[in-house]
Amino acid sequence: MPDFVKTLIMAGIFTLLGIILLVWGGREGAWYGNILSQKRDLREFVYSWPDRPQLIALQIGGWVSFILAMVSLVLSLVFWMRR
């Protein structure tokens, strides 16, 4: 199997992982906001304190995965051009 095909497969995997993480992070944040908005003490909802880093971490992981997918696509183009 040529090198550019391997990197294209890797780019596809990273793209799927990025989409999954971004959707998961968005749903998790919306769910958490809905739960907090139903409570009587809304201090945590209004002031966003204490911070919940795990909600942002999923979205950051999704963007990192997209960046790795783009790097893999460029690398596959380089391998294809050198063929």
Number of C-alpha atoms within 10 A of each C-alpha: 5 10 14 21 15 13 20 19 15 16 24 17 15 22 21 14 18 24 17 15 20 21 14 16 21 15 13 16 18 13 12 14 15 12 11 16 15 10 11 7 10 12 13 14 17 11 9 11 9 9 10 11 8 12 17 16 14 21 21 16 18 24 19 16 22 22 16 18 24 17 14 21 20 16 17 22 17 13 15 13 9 8 9
